[in-house]
């Protein structure tokens, strides 16, 4: 059996001096495969990733691991404990209002500076030296900033410091009411078919503060910097966000499916034995992130969500039925909101009570099969 070593890391300190920490589980591989970092539950209500991590650890301890694996469930102890009545909040820092998953660090100057300074390094030397460079930059600019950090930035920087050591980074999330879907960088399109996830959003080389972007943007932009010098190198780090269903929901049986999905990717990448797990046979749909559209409520009211998630929907078919009891007895008391074009609904708002302009659905448009 593979040993799993547990520890913890302090990520926040409360006003009364109480220190908040995250649990960390580490597996030491035999050095023959890529290293991995996985975290879950950055948003307080998105708990299913913890169940997936549990099933993953249960599986990995029975396997020979070729790469080092670091796993961090319950990654945001503040967000996990942000409750309002029966609901978990924890999507936004209550002090600043910032999204907890938008506080990561990226210095866009580093890739060009590095490529200019080290034009002739071998690829293994580039990986070692550039990793040292981005870690040093994170420590100097964030963890040791003379002006300090917000609570969210400190939490993100602490987690990011661990993630920077890895060749593969998986960030486990869920939607409000959601089907499974994958955020995949465009350079890693072939990897989308290695996960057992039916819907993929291909994201461009841009940084908007999320963990996956903070991991792949430095390496992707480094590749482009060397390309401009006439030299082609690979993107050395792969990072993905896995959306594992709906928030405020946990199911250990469903988590086994996502565990098998991740092990399929690990097997293909050599983290564990090749062909130990293989991708499921399924129809996989994808679209560009720019074609992932939000549909907003054209009026306020009570909403019945009609469109099934994950299934293609023709233009004009009903997405929601809206009830306005203040208009009872009039023709507009009940209204249908149709799909504006052919699409695949991926997620919808969690509440049946919406204001004018509330995001009702997010849908894939101009989609294609992989």
SELUMBA-124469 format. One record per residue (C-alpha): residue number from 1; residue in three letters; x, y, z. Coordinates in nm, 2 decimals, always signed. Example, Ala and Ser with C-alpha at 12.3 -4.5 7.8 and 13.67 -1.06 7.14 Angstrom:
num,residu,east,north,up
1,ALA,+1.23,-0.45,+0.78;
2,SER,+1.37,-0.11,+0.71;
***
This chain:
num,residu,east,north,up
1,UNK,+0.00,+0.00,+0.00;
2,UNK,+0.11,+0.36,-0.07;
3,UNK,+0.17,+0.57,+0.23;
4,UNK,-0.03,+0.89,+0.27;
5,UNK,+0.13,+1.15,+0.49;
6,UNK,-0.10,+1.41,+0.65;
7,UNK,+0.00,+1.76,+0.77;
8,UNK,-0.16,+2.11,+0.78;
9,UNK,-0.08,+2.46,+0.67;
10,UNK,-0.20,+2.78,+0.83;
11,UNK,-0.38,+3.00,+0.58;
12,UNK,-0.56,+3.27,+0.78;
13,UNK,-0.57,+3.42,+1.12;
14,UNK,-0.89,+3.56,+1.28;
15,UNK,-0.93,+3.88,+1.49;
16,UNK,-0.91,+3.69,+1.82;
17,UNK,-0.58,+3.53,+1.72;
18,UNK,-0.73,+3.20,+1.62;
19,UNK,-0.53,+3.04,+1.33;
20,UNK,-0.72,+2.86,+1.05;
21,UNK,-0.54,+2.58,+0.87;
22,UNK,-0.61,+2.34,+0.58;
23,UNK,-0.54,+1.97,+0.58;
24,UNK,-0.28,+1.84,+0.34;
25,UNK,-0.23,+1.49,+0.22;
26,UNK,+0.09,+1.39,+0.04;
27,UNK,+0.19,+1.08,-0.15;
28,UNK,+0.56,+1.04,-0.25;
29,UNK,+0.59,+0.88,-0.59;
30,UNK,+0.89,+0.69,-0.73;
31,UNK,+1.01,+0.98,-0.93;
32,UNK,+0.92,+0.85,-1.27;
33,UNK,+0.60,+1.05,-1.33;
34,UNK,+0.47,+1.41,-1.32;
35,UNK,+0.39,+1.57,-0.99;
36,UNK,+0.03,+1.66,-0.90;
37,UNK,-0.15,+1.92,-0.69;
38,UNK,-0.53,+1.90,-0.62;
39,UNK,-0.75,+2.12,-0.41;
40,UNK,-1.12,+2.14,-0.34;
41,UNK,-1.38,+2.36,-0.17;
42,UNK,-1.23,+2.70,-0.24;
43,UNK,-1.59,+2.82,-0.25;
44,UNK,-1.78,+2.74,+0.07;
45,UNK,-2.09,+2.57,-0.07;
46,UNK,-1.89,+2.36,-0.33;
47,UNK,-1.83,+2.05,-0.12;
48,UNK,-1.85,+1.76,-0.36;
49,UNK,-1.48,+1.79,-0.44;
50,UNK,-1.40,+1.68,-0.09;
51,UNK,-1.59,+1.36,-0.15;
52,UNK,-1.39,+1.31,-0.47;
53,UNK,-1.06,+1.36,-0.29;
54,UNK,-1.17,+1.10,-0.03;
55,UNK,-1.24,+0.84,-0.30;
56,UNK,-0.92,+0.94,-0.48;
57,UNK,-0.71,+0.89,-0.17;
58,UNK,-0.88,+0.56,-0.11;
59,UNK,-0.79,+0.45,-0.46;
60,UNK,-0.43,+0.59,-0.47;
61,UNK,-0.32,+0.41,-0.15;
62,UNK,-0.38,+0.08,-0.33;
63,UNK,-0.18,+0.19,-0.64;
64,UNK,+0.19,+0.25,-0.73;
65,UNK,+0.22,+0.62,-0.78;
66,UNK,+0.50,+0.74,-1.02;
67,UNK,+0.46,+1.11,-0.94;
68,UNK,+0.44,+1.30,-0.61;
69,UNK,+0.08,+1.40,-0.53;
70,UNK,-0.03,+1.68,-0.29;
71,UNK,-0.40,+1.70,-0.21;
72,UNK,-0.58,+1.98,-0.02;
73,UNK,-0.95,+1.94,+0.06;
74,UNK,-1.14,+2.21,+0.25;
75,UNK,-0.91,+2.47,+0.09;
76,UNK,-1.09,+2.77,+0.23;
77,UNK,-1.18,+2.73,+0.60;
78,UNK,-1.33,+3.08,+0.61;
79,UNK,-1.57,+3.01,+0.32;
80,UNK,-1.66,+2.66,+0.45;
81,UNK,-1.79,+2.82,+0.77;
82,UNK,-1.98,+3.12,+0.61;
83,UNK,-2.34,+3.02,+0.69;
84,UNK,-2.66,+3.22,+0.67;
85,UNK,-2.94,+3.01,+0.81;
86,UNK,-2.94,+2.68,+0.62;
87,UNK,-2.73,+2.81,+0.34;
88,UNK,-2.35,+2.81,+0.29;
89,UNK,-2.22,+3.13,+0.14;
90,UNK,-1.84,+3.14,+0.10;
91,UNK,-1.81,+3.24,-0.26;
92,UNK,-1.69,+3.59,-0.18;
93,UNK,-1.46,+3.73,+0.09;
94,UNK,-1.71,+3.90,+0.33;
95,UNK,-1.47,+4.19,+0.40;
96,UNK,-1.38,+4.29,+0.04;
97,UNK,-1.65,+4.12,-0.16;
98,UNK,-1.39,+3.96,-0.39;
99,UNK,-1.44,+3.61,-0.53;
100,UNK,-1.22,+3.38,-0.33;
101,UNK,-1.11,+3.21,-0.66;
102,UNK,-0.98,+3.54,-0.81;
103,UNK,-0.70,+3.63,-0.57;
104,UNK,-0.41,+3.44,-0.73;
105,UNK,-0.09,+3.60,-0.85;
106,UNK,+0.05,+3.63,-1.20;
107,UNK,+0.34,+3.85,-1.32;
108,UNK,+0.30,+3.88,-1.70;
109,UNK,+0.65,+4.03,-1.74;
110,UNK,+0.83,+3.71,-1.62;
111,UNK,+0.80,+3.49,-1.93;
112,UNK,+0.95,+3.74,-2.17;
113,UNK,+1.22,+3.84,-1.93;
114,UNK,+1.31,+3.47,-1.87;
115,UNK,+1.32,+3.38,-2.24;
116,UNK,+1.54,+3.68,-2.31;
117,UNK,+1.78,+3.60,-2.03;
118,UNK,+1.80,+3.22,-2.10;
119,UNK,+1.76,+3.16,-2.47;
120,UNK,+1.96,+2.84,-2.48;
121,UNK,+1.87,+2.64,-2.18;
122,UNK,+1.76,+2.28,-2.23;
123,UNK,+1.39,+2.20,-2.16;
124,UNK,+1.46,+2.02,-1.83;
125,UNK,+1.68,+2.33,-1.72;
126,UNK,+1.40,+2.56,-1.83;
127,UNK,+1.14,+2.37,-1.61;
128,UNK,+1.36,+2.38,-1.30;
129,UNK,+1.48,+2.74,-1.34;
130,UNK,+1.15,+2.90,-1.44;
131,UNK,+0.97,+2.72,-1.16;
132,UNK,+1.22,+2.87,-0.92;
133,UNK,+1.17,+3.21,-1.08;
134,UNK,+0.79,+3.21,-1.05;
135,UNK,+0.80,+3.08,-0.69;
136,UNK,+1.05,+3.35,-0.59;
137,UNK,+0.83,+3.62,-0.76;
138,UNK,+0.52,+3.49,-0.57;
139,UNK,+0.71,+3.50,-0.24;
140,UNK,+0.85,+3.84,-0.29;
141,UNK,+0.55,+4.01,-0.45;
142,UNK,+0.27,+3.84,-0.25;
143,UNK,+0.38,+3.65,+0.06;
144,UNK,+0.63,+3.91,+0.16;
145,UNK,+0.47,+4.22,+0.02;
146,UNK,+0.56,+4.53,+0.23;
147,UNK,+0.21,+4.66,+0.18;
148,UNK,+0.04,+4.33,+0.30;
149,UNK,-0.24,+4.13,+0.15;
150,UNK,-0.61,+4.09,+0.18;
151,UNK,-0.73,+3.78,+0.35;
152,UNK,-0.82,+3.62,+0.02;
153,UNK,-0.49,+3.71,-0.14;
154,UNK,-0.30,+3.55,+0.15;
155,UNK,-0.51,+3.24,+0.13;
156,UNK,-0.46,+3.22,-0.24;
157,UNK,-0.08,+3.28,-0.22;
158,UNK,-0.04,+3.01,+0.04;
159,UNK,-0.22,+2.76,-0.18;
160,UNK,-0.05,+2.87,-0.49;
161,UNK,+0.29,+2.83,-0.34;
162,UNK,+0.22,+2.46,-0.30;
163,UNK,+0.06,+2.43,-0.65;
164,UNK,+0.36,+2.59,-0.82;
165,UNK,+0.56,+2.27,-0.73;
166,UNK,+0.34,+2.05,-0.95;
167,UNK,+0.33,+1.96,-1.32;
168,UNK,-0.04,+1.89,-1.31;
169,UNK,-0.29,+2.11,-1.12;
170,UNK,-0.66,+2.02,-1.07;
171,UNK,-0.90,+2.26,-0.90;
172,UNK,-1.23,+2.10,-0.80;
173,UNK,-1.54,+2.31,-0.80;
174,UNK,-1.92,+2.28,-0.85;
175,UNK,-2.18,+2.51,-1.00;
176,UNK,-2.50,+2.63,-0.85;
177,UNK,-2.73,+2.37,-1.00;
178,UNK,-2.50,+2.21,-1.26;
179,UNK,-2.40,+1.93,-1.48;
180,UNK,-2.03,+1.82,-1.48;
181,UNK,-1.81,+2.03,-1.70;
182,UNK,-1.44,+2.09,-1.75;
183,UNK,-1.24,+2.42,-1.80;
184,UNK,-0.95,+2.32,-2.03;
185,UNK,-0.68,+2.55,-2.17;
186,UNK,-0.68,+2.55,-2.55;
187,UNK,-0.32,+2.42,-2.57;
188,UNK,-0.43,+2.10,-2.39;
189,UNK,-0.74,+2.02,-2.60;
190,UNK,-0.64,+1.65,-2.64;
191,UNK,-0.66,+1.61,-2.26;
192,UNK,-1.03,+1.69,-2.26;
193,UNK,-1.11,+1.34,-2.39;
194,UNK,-0.91,+1.18,-2.11;
195,UNK,-1.16,+1.29,-1.84;
196,UNK,-1.50,+1.13,-1.81;
197,UNK,-1.67,+1.47,-1.84;
198,UNK,-1.93,+1.53,-2.12;
199,UNK,-1.89,+1.91,-2.15;
200,UNK,-1.57,+2.11,-2.20;
201,UNK,-1.51,+2.48,-2.22;
202,UNK,-1.18,+2.57,-2.39;
203,UNK,-1.02,+2.87,-2.23;
204,UNK,-0.77,+3.11,-2.39;
205,UNK,-0.43,+3.23,-2.27;
206,UNK,-0.56,+3.51,-2.04;
207,UNK,-0.54,+3.57,-1.67;
208,UNK,-0.86,+3.65,-1.47;
209,UNK,-0.73,+3.56,-1.13;
210,UNK,-0.84,+3.19,-1.11;
211,UNK,-0.61,+2.91,-0.99;
212,UNK,-0.60,+2.72,-1.32;
213,UNK,-0.50,+3.04,-1.51;
214,UNK,-0.24,+3.13,-1.25;
215,UNK,-0.08,+2.79,-1.31;
216,UNK,-0.08,+2.76,-1.69;
217,UNK,-0.05,+3.12,-1.80;
218,UNK,+0.32,+3.16,-1.70;
219,UNK,+0.41,+2.84,-1.88;
220,UNK,+0.19,+2.91,-2.19;
221,UNK,+0.33,+3.26,-2.22;
222,UNK,+0.68,+3.13,-2.18;
223,UNK,+0.62,+2.90,-2.47;
224,UNK,+0.50,+3.20,-2.68;
225,UNK,+0.81,+3.40,-2.57;
226,UNK,+1.04,+3.13,-2.69;
227,UNK,+0.84,+3.09,-3.01;
228,UNK,+0.90,+3.45,-3.09;
229,UNK,+1.27,+3.38,-3.07;
230,UNK,+1.22,+3.10,-3.32;
231,UNK,+1.24,+2.82,-3.07;
232,UNK,+0.95,+2.58,-2.99;
233,UNK,+0.91,+2.44,-2.64;
234,UNK,+0.63,+2.25,-2.48;
235,UNK,+0.39,+2.40,-2.21;
236,UNK,+0.53,+2.22,-1.91;
237,UNK,+0.24,+2.25,-1.67;
238,UNK,-0.13,+2.14,-1.73;
239,UNK,-0.40,+2.29,-1.51;
240,UNK,-0.78,+2.23,-1.52;
241,UNK,-1.09,+2.33,-1.33;
242,UNK,-1.33,+2.04,-1.28;
243,UNK,-1.69,+2.13,-1.21;
244,UNK,-1.84,+1.83,-1.04;
245,UNK,-2.21,+1.90,-1.02;
246,UNK,-2.41,+2.12,-0.79;
247,UNK,-2.33,+2.31,-0.47;
248,UNK,-2.46,+2.22,-0.13;
249,UNK,-2.46,+1.86,-0.24;
250,UNK,-2.23,+1.57,-0.15;
251,UNK,-2.25,+1.21,-0.27;
252,UNK,-1.98,+0.96,-0.21;
253,UNK,-2.11,+0.72,-0.48;
254,UNK,-2.11,+0.98,-0.75;
255,UNK,-1.76,+1.08,-0.63;
256,UNK,-1.64,+0.74,-0.74;
257,UNK,-1.72,+0.83,-1.10;
258,UNK,-1.52,+1.15,-1.07;
259,UNK,-1.24,+0.96,-0.90;
260,UNK,-1.23,+0.72,-1.20;
261,UNK,-1.23,+1.02,-1.44;
262,UNK,-0.92,+1.17,-1.27;
263,UNK,-0.75,+0.83,-1.25;
264,UNK,-0.81,+0.79,-1.63;
265,UNK,-0.62,+1.12,-1.68;
266,UNK,-0.35,+1.02,-1.44;
267,UNK,-0.30,+0.69,-1.62;
268,UNK,-0.27,+0.86,-1.96;
269,UNK,-0.02,+1.11,-1.81;
270,UNK,+0.20,+0.85,-1.63;
271,UNK,+0.11,+0.95,-1.28;
272,UNK,+0.00,+0.59,-1.22;
273,UNK,+0.05,+0.29,-1.45;
274,UNK,-0.04,+0.34,-1.81;
275,UNK,-0.37,+0.18,-1.92;
276,UNK,-0.47,+0.11,-1.56;
277,UNK,-0.77,+0.33,-1.61;
278,UNK,-0.91,+0.43,-1.95;
279,UNK,-1.15,+0.71,-2.05;
280,UNK,-1.52,+0.62,-2.07;
281,UNK,-1.69,+0.60,-2.40;
282,UNK,-1.93,+0.89,-2.43;
283,UNK,-2.02,+1.18,-2.65;
284,UNK,-1.82,+1.48,-2.54;
285,UNK,-1.93,+1.83,-2.63;
286,UNK,-1.71,+2.14,-2.63;
287,UNK,-1.72,+2.51,-2.71;
288,UNK,-1.49,+2.81,-2.67;
289,UNK,-1.52,+3.01,-2.35;
290,UNK,-1.64,+3.30,-2.56;
291,UNK,-1.93,+3.09,-2.67;
292,UNK,-2.03,+3.00,-2.32;
293,UNK,-2.32,+3.24,-2.27;
294,UNK,-2.53,+3.36,-1.97;
295,UNK,-2.90,+3.42,-2.01;
296,UNK,-3.04,+3.68,-1.78;
297,UNK,-3.40,+3.71,-1.64;
298,UNK,-3.60,+3.95,-1.86;
299,UNK,-3.82,+4.02,-1.56;
300,UNK,-3.84,+3.95,-1.19;
301,UNK,-4.06,+3.67,-1.06;
302,UNK,-4.07,+3.30,-0.96;
303,UNK,-3.89,+3.06,-1.19;
304,UNK,-3.96,+2.71,-1.30;
305,UNK,-3.64,+2.57,-1.47;
306,UNK,-3.76,+2.36,-1.76;
307,UNK,-3.45,+2.29,-1.97;
308,UNK,-3.26,+1.97,-1.87;
309,UNK,-2.90,+2.02,-1.81;
310,UNK,-2.64,+1.87,-2.04;
311,UNK,-2.88,+1.81,-2.33;
312,UNK,-2.89,+2.00,-2.66;
313,UNK,-3.18,+2.24,-2.69;
314,UNK,-3.31,+2.39,-3.01;
315,UNK,-3.37,+2.76,-3.05;
316,UNK,-3.72,+2.85,-2.93;
317,UNK,-3.76,+2.56,-2.69;
318,UNK,-3.85,+2.67,-2.34;
319,UNK,-3.57,+2.74,-2.09;
320,UNK,-3.78,+2.86,-1.79;
321,UNK,-4.14,+2.94,-1.70;
322,UNK,-4.18,+3.26,-1.50;
323,UNK,-4.46,+3.33,-1.26;
324,UNK,-4.57,+3.67,-1.15;
325,UNK,-4.84,+3.64,-0.88;
326,UNK,-4.87,+4.02,-0.87;
327,UNK,-5.00,+3.99,-1.23;
328,UNK,-5.26,+3.72,-1.15;
329,UNK,-5.56,+3.74,-1.38;
330,UNK,-5.36,+3.91,-1.66;
331,UNK,-5.21,+3.77,-1.97;
332,UNK,-4.85,+3.81,-1.85;
333,UNK,-4.89,+3.63,-1.51;
334,UNK,-4.70,+3.33,-1.66;
335,UNK,-4.43,+3.37,-1.93;
336,UNK,-4.21,+3.13,-2.11;
337,UNK,-3.84,+3.23,-2.17;
338,UNK,-3.72,+3.04,-2.48;
339,UNK,-3.36,+2.95,-2.58;
340,UNK,-3.24,+3.23,-2.81;
341,UNK,-3.04,+2.98,-3.02;
342,UNK,-2.94,+2.62,-3.03;
343,UNK,-2.74,+2.55,-2.71;
344,UNK,-2.66,+2.31,-2.43;
345,UNK,-2.77,+2.43,-2.09;
346,UNK,-2.49,+2.36,-1.84;
347,UNK,-2.60,+2.51,-1.52;
348,UNK,-2.88,+2.73,-1.37;
349,UNK,-2.93,+2.96,-1.08;
350,UNK,-3.00,+2.79,-0.75;
351,UNK,-3.30,+2.99,-0.64;
352,UNK,-3.65,+2.99,-0.78;
353,UNK,-3.69,+3.36,-0.68;
354,UNK,-3.51,+3.60,-0.91;
355,UNK,-3.47,+3.97,-0.97;
356,UNK,-3.48,+4.13,-1.31;
357,UNK,-3.13,+4.06,-1.46;
358,UNK,-3.05,+3.76,-1.25;
359,UNK,-2.84,+3.50,-1.44;
360,UNK,-3.09,+3.22,-1.51;
361,UNK,-2.88,+2.97,-1.72;
362,UNK,-2.53,+2.94,-1.86;
363,UNK,-2.53,+2.76,-2.20;
364,UNK,-2.28,+2.63,-2.45;
365,UNK,-2.34,+2.78,-2.80;
366,UNK,-2.16,+2.70,-3.13;
367,UNK,-2.07,+2.37,-2.96;
368,UNK,-1.90,+2.07,-3.13;
369,UNK,-1.81,+1.71,-3.05;
370,UNK,-1.47,+1.60,-2.95;
***
